[in-house]
Amino acid sequence: MNARRFVLQALGALALSSCVSLSHSANGPLKMVVIVAPGGSADAMARMVGEKLGPLLDTIAVVENKPGAGGNLATQLVAKSAADGLTLLVTANNHTINPTLFPDAGYAIDDLVPIADLMWGPSVIVVPTNSPYQSFDQLLADAKKRPDAITYGSAGIGTPSHIAGELLNQAANIKLAHAPYRGSGPSLTDLAGGQIPVVLSSLVAAMPLIKAGKIRPLAVTSIKRWPGAESIPTVAEFNLAKFEHLTFIGLMAPRGTTAVQANTLSQAVMKVLADPAVTAKVASLGGEVGHMNAVDFKHYIENDYKVSRQIVQSTGMKPE
């Protein structure tokens, strides 16, 4: 029996049962390809989930970091892999942004099958501790008076923090000027040093500096106050009731992966995420664990792709 047939039959048998157990061991490890280099939340989630997912599937999970081209290299690799449940992609909002942002991302949105969401978190609007903006409404008021006069930093062109910033510009009818950095770290370092007046960053990346009192948060981009950061108001509280933008880390499989395979893998991942130790670790980072099954995550990805495409096209966003 060849490897692919073995896995398909095992997945089918699992889907008919209530347990989460699958024998991959005779066919090699489960490879989880991450779109970024080691370090950071996507890599941390891949390793934490993989460590517990492997035993559930009676195999080991191997994390392979393949950064480059904004996540396109890793995505292309997985998209071209066999749809046998053995190669998965650990990605983020880049997945829905890049097919529109890049003239040739090397993949289409439907080249991969959504499996499960692993982690969620909002962006946060932060300023230096000596900023004249004591609250988010003060920033909005100044921005309305002075279009393009206030610059905000992001982790880079087309990153979730950039998308969140442009959504904010549209929703609030303001024009904050954009300054792309090469990652959240450099933008937050400049913010703490007073080199830039505003930064949009993932809450996960900004939380250590917020807790240390080196930068001041004005608002988060979740629709409700975020667990673990309840003292920070939401953008929605400032007459922008429907504003929300969340960053996700998710798991994808190559096109051709069946609904049975996707559901089986999704159930296994949800079991891992339900582990109190995993939930607590993610919360300590400022995030929340995923909660969607494969079908719900697929619907989310389709909608997020539409939103991302609208933002990229309406702003004329171009990759660096």
Number of C-alpha atoms within 10 A of each C-alpha: 6 7 13 15 11 16 21 18 13 17 26 17 16 19 20 10 10 10 13 18 21 22 17 22 14 11 14 14 18 22 19 25 25 29 26 23 13 16 10 11 17 22 23 14 22 26 19 16 19 21 16 19 25 22 16 20 20 16 18 19 23 18 21 20 18 18 17 12 16 22 21 22 19 23 32 18 17 24 25 13 16 15 21 20 22 20 21 28 28 29 26 24 22 22 26 21 26 27 19 22 21 18 10 11 20 15 18 16 17 13 18 24 26 29 29 29 29 27 23 20 25 28 26 29 27 28 29 23 18 13 14 11 20 14 15 20 16 12 16 20 12 14 21 15 11 13 14 14 13 16 17 24 29 30 23 21 21 27 22 26 30 24 23 28 27 23 19 21 16 14 13 17 13 19 21 22 17 19 17 20 16 11 16 21 15 14 26 29 15 17 23 24 14 16 12 19 20 30 32 28 30 25 25 20 19 26 19 14 15 17 10 9 13 18 25 26 27 22 24 31 28 21 19 15 19 20 12 13 13 11 12 16 22 25 27 18 17 14 10 14 13 12 19 19 22 17 22 22 23 24 26 27 30 26 18 14 19 18 15 16 25 22 20 27 27 24 21 20 25 20 14 22 24 13 11 10 11 18 17 14 15 23 18 13 17 23 25 23 23 20 18 18 20 24 16 14 21 19 13 14 20 14 13 17 21 13 15 25 17 15 21 19 12 11 10 9 17 13 12 10
